[in-house]
């Protein structure tokens, strides 16, 4: 952990207790496994297994829809049994699903495997975020969010770089090895999470809350209009961001730009390397600034990413590779702005005994965007409009930014991070 400590400011470094270090190590190891296969989902189905683009993107949509349906259940489980038990259960079951996915042999097995991955991986980031909040002092949460995101991307980037060097579109066995490698790494991360067992207990209601279901269920979450409005704006932003990247970026690079699948892994490594280098610097830049305005800037940067991707269609192969690399840097900078800000809004709004549900509600944006984005992608690529896809996605991203600006007046100065002291536990 000496290297990780050298990347953090002294103020935050002093807060890196042994449990927090083990948490960060578990995050890094788990995300390294994710990086081995993250960018290859649709390519695996379409280019390796030979299924149509429509089927491949619809499988992704079904997977996301399944995750969407199960995310609230995971959120409830976090509040009932604590985050560590949920993490360990999901890791073990997800490892089994990954093993099955490595050996799919038909369309029905592909659907079953995708559903299993969605269900057992449906815990998402909710329990991890809940556990992180418990392990770090409120005064340092903003840096913990950003540092955690940096490690997530460092792990994913290194995993993606390795996958790019060993994967072969003409050898299904190479993909099988990647998925089985993900299984081994995932279980290893579970060992580190298990050492945090005593920190993953269930939290009780505040003594001031009456002991009734009216203060503990999903109804409380859904009646929080500030959260609902934020989740809606975040959903649109995700549709033009991560949802579109997962659903169509690899297809666009391989089938529209006619580049090697190895380029995908390299580009994601560029993306994640940028996050690793810039995340902690960006945290200081956005301190005391309006969170919703920062999110609007995210939308502008992501729209610029899609515009650059579209322009690469008209460039030579070498120039196109360079432009996509530059675009990945731009997208990554947007991610570094998003990572500490989004989680801060949700966790400042959340009461402790409902923190699992609040984080799960935010996690729904990933599920919904993951469901709709493949459908949108399929419409473009199946109708010969793939070259127009980046432009339309960029427009959607800007819409999400505009919605964030409208949300600004609904939040208090503290919730929006305007001039608030980070010592209060808010994050910009």
N, C-alpha and C positions, 0 to 999 in steps of 0.2 A: 504493500500500500504506500510505500515511500514515494513512488512516482505519482500516484494519485494525489497525495498530500501536496506535492510540489506544484500541482496545477491549481490548487485552491488558495484563496487568500488566507492569511494567518487567522483572521477572525473566524472563518468557517473551519479551518483546519483544527482549531482548538476544540471544536464541537464534535469531531469525528471520534466518538466513543467506539470501543470494540464491537458492540452490537451493530452500530451503524455501519462500521466498516464491513462486517460480515454481510449485512444487507446489500450494500453496494457491490460486493464481490458476487453475491448470488445473482443480482441483476445483470452484471456483466457476463457471467458464464451463461445464464439462460438466454440472453440476447445474442450471444455468439452462435448458439444453436439455431435460433430463429433466422439469423442472417444467412445460414447455409442454404435456406430454401425460400426465403421471403419473396424474392423478386421473380421466382420461377413458376408460380402457381399455374397461371394460364398457359404459359409456354409448355409446361410439363403435360398438360392435358391436350393442348392443340398440336404442338409440333413434335412431341415425343410419343404420346399415346394415340395420336391420329384422330382425335375427336374434332368436330367442327368448331369454328369460332363461336357460333351461337350456343352450342352445348357447353363449351368451356366457360364462357362468360355467365351462362345461366347457372352452372354449378357454383360459380363464385357467388352469384346472387342468392342462391338457395342457402349456401353456407352462411352468408352474412345475415340472411333473414332468420335462420336458426339461432345464430348468435344473438340477434336482436331479441328473440323471444325468450332466451334463457338468461340473458344478462340481469334482468330484475330478480330472478331467482338466486343468482349468485350474490347480488347485493343484499338480499334478505338474509342469505346464509352468513355473510360476513358479520352482520349485526347480531345474529343469533349465536354463532359459535366462535367468532373471531377470525381475523384474516389469515393466520398461519395455517390453521386446519384447512381452510378453503384453498390456499395456495398449494399445499402438499397434495390434497386430493386431486386438484385439477392437473397438476404436473404428472402424477402417476397415470391417470386416465388418458391424458393427452398423449403420453408416450405410447400407450397401446394403440391409440388412433393413428399416430404417425407411422407405426410399424405396419398397420393394415394398409395405410395410404401408399406405402412404398411398393406394395404388391398388388395394386388394383389391376384388373384384367378385363373389365367390361364397363359399359356405361352405368349399369346398376351399382357395381362395386364402387365406381367413382363417386356417385351420388351418396352412397352409404358412408364412404370414407370422409367425404366433405362434411356431411352432417355430424359425424362423430367428432371430427376436428373442431367443428363449430361449438358443439355442446360442451366438450371437455376442455376446450380452450376458451370457453365463454366467460370465464372469470375475468378475463382481460386484465387491465391494469388496476382495477378497483381494489382488490385486497392488498396489492403492493403499495398503492398510494396511501391506503388507510394505515398500513403498518409503518410506512415511512413517517407519517405525521406523528405517530406515537414515539418514534425513536429519536426525533430531533426536537430541539428546543424551538418554541414558536418564533423567537427572534432570528432563527437561521433557516426557517422553512423555505424562504424564497431562493436561497442558494442551494438548499437540498433538492428542490424541484429541478433546478437547472443542472446541478451536478449529476443527478440521477439520469436526466435526459441525455446528458453527454455520454455517460457510461452505456446507456441503451444503444446509442448510435455508434459508439466505438465498438461494442460487441457485434452489432449487426453489420457494420462496415467490414470488420475483419472476417466475419463469416461469409459475407458476400464476395470478398476478394478471393477467399479460398475456393468457394463454389465456382467462381468464374474460371479458375485455373484447372479444375478437374472435370467439370461437366462437359458432356458431349451429347449433342442433339441426336446423334445416330446410335447412341448407346444407352438404352434405358437403364442398364445396370449402374451407370454413373450417377443417375438421379436416385436410384435406390440406395446407394451408399451414402448419399447426402442426407436422405431422410433418416436412415438408421443412425448416422452420426449425430443428427439432431436429437434422436432419442437418448443416446448416451450422455450428451451434454445436458439435456433437460433434466435427467435424473440426478446428475451431478449437482446442478443448481439447487435441487430439492434438498440435498444433504446440508447445504449452507443455510437454507431457510429453516430447516429443522432445528438448528442451534438457537433460533430465535423464538422457540416455542413459548417461553414464559412471557413474551411481550405480545403474544397474539390472542390474549383473552378477550372475552366479550365485555363491552363497556355498558354500564348501566345508564339509565336516564338520569338527567340532572335532578337533584333533590327538589328543585322548584317545580318540576313537571308533575302533574297529576298522573297517577298510575292507571292510565286507560289506553285503549287501542288508538284513540284519537291523537295521541302524541307519539305513536311509535310506528305507524304503518306508512304505506306508500301514499296514502291520501295526504299526509302532511307534505310530502315532497311535491306532489302534483299541485297543491294549493299555493306553493311558493312561486308567485308569478315572476319574481326576479330570476329564479333558476330556470323556469320554463322558457322565458324569453331568451335567456342566454343560450340554452341548449338549442333552441330553434335557429338562432343566428350562427351558432357553432356548426350546426348540421350543414347549412348551405356552404359555409367555408370549407368544411371537410369534403363535401361533394366535389368541389373544385380543387381540392388538395390531395390528401392521402387516398381518398376513394378512387379518384381518377388515376393516380399514379399506380395503385395496385391493380386496377382493372385493365388499363390500356397502355401504359408506358412501354412495357416489354414488347407487346404486339406492335406498337408504332415503330419502335426501333428495329425490330427484326423484319417486319413485313412491309412497312412504308419507307423506311430509310435504308432497308436492305443491308443491315449491318449484322455482324456476328453476335451470337448470344453472349459471347465473352465480354462484349462491350457493356452489357447491362450490369454485370458485377462490378466492373471497373467504375462505371458512373455512380453506382450507389456507394462505392468506397470513397469517391471524391466528395459525395454529399455528406457522408458521415464524418469524414476527416475534417471538413469545414466546420461541422458542429462541434467536434472535439476541440478544435483550435479556438473557436470564437465564443462558445457558450458562456463561459464565466465572464468574459469581457462585456458581452451583451447584457448580462444581468445588471451590471453596474450602470450601463447606459440608460436602461429603461426604469431605473429606480425613481420613485416618486412621480412617474408619468402616468397619464390616463391609460388604464388597461384597454379600454375599448378603442382608443385611438391607436394604440400599439397593434391591436388586432386588425385594424383597418390597414395599417402599414403592411401587415402580413399579407393581406389580400392583394395589395399592389405588387409586392415582390413575387407572389405566386403567379399573378397574371403576366408579369414580365417573363417568368420562366416558360409559361405556355407559349407566349409570343415568340420567344427565342427558339423554342422547339419547332414551331411552325416555319420560321424562317430557314431553319436548317434543311428543309426540303429542297431549297433552291441553291444550296451550296455544294461544293465538291465534297468528296468523302472525308478528306482530312479536315477541311474547314468545318464540316458538319460535326465531326467528333469533338473538335475544339469548342464549338458553340454549345453543344450539349453539356460538355464538362463545365463551361461557364454558367450555363443555366442551372445545373445542379448546385453550384455554389450559391446562386441566388435563392433557389428554393430552400437550401439549408439555412441561410440567414433568416428567412421567414420562420423556419421551424424553431430557431433559437429564440426568437421573439415570442412565439406561441407557447413554448413549453413551460416557463415559470408563470406566465400570465393566466392561462386558462385554468390550471389547477388551483391557483390562488383564489380566483373568483369563487369557484365551487366550494373550496374548503373554508373560506371565510363565511360563506352563507350557511354551511352545514353545522347543525348541532352534533355533538360528539356521538350520541347514541344512534344517530341516523347517517353517520358519515359514509358507511358502506353503501347505503341506498343513494345518497347524493352523488357519490363518485360513479355508481353504476348508471345513474341517470345521464351523467355526462358521457359515460361509455356507450350509451345508446346511439350517440351521434356516429360512432364508428360503425355500429351495426347497420344503421339506416343508410348511411352513405355507402357502406360496402354492399348493400342490397341494390340501391338505385344506380350507383355508378356503373356496375357491369351491364345493366340494362341499357343505360344511355350509350355506353361504349359499343354494345352490340348493334344498336340502331345505326350508328355511323359506319362501323366496319363492314357490316353485312350488306350495306347499301352503297358501297363504293365511295363513302364520304369520309374515309379515315383521315384524309389530308386536312379536312375542316375541323376535325375533332379538337385539336389543341386550342383553336381560336374560341370555340364555343365554351370549352371548359374554363378558359381564362375569363370569359365574360361572367360565368357563374361565380367564379371566385370573387370578382369585384362586387357582385351582388351581396355576397356574405359580408364583405367589409362595410358596405353601406348599411346593412342591418345592424352591425355592431355599433356604428355611430348613432343610430336611432336608439339603441339600447342604453346609451350613455346616460341619458337624462333619467332613466328609471333606477339607476344605482346611486347610492350615497357616495360621497367623496371617498370614504374609506373603502367601500366595495370596489370602486373604480380605481383605487390606488392613487388618487390625485393628492400629492403632497403628504400622503400618509407615511408615518415612520415605519420603517421595516422592523423596528424593534417590537412593534405590536403583533408581528406575525404575518402581516400582509406581504404580498409578493407582487412584483411588477412584471 
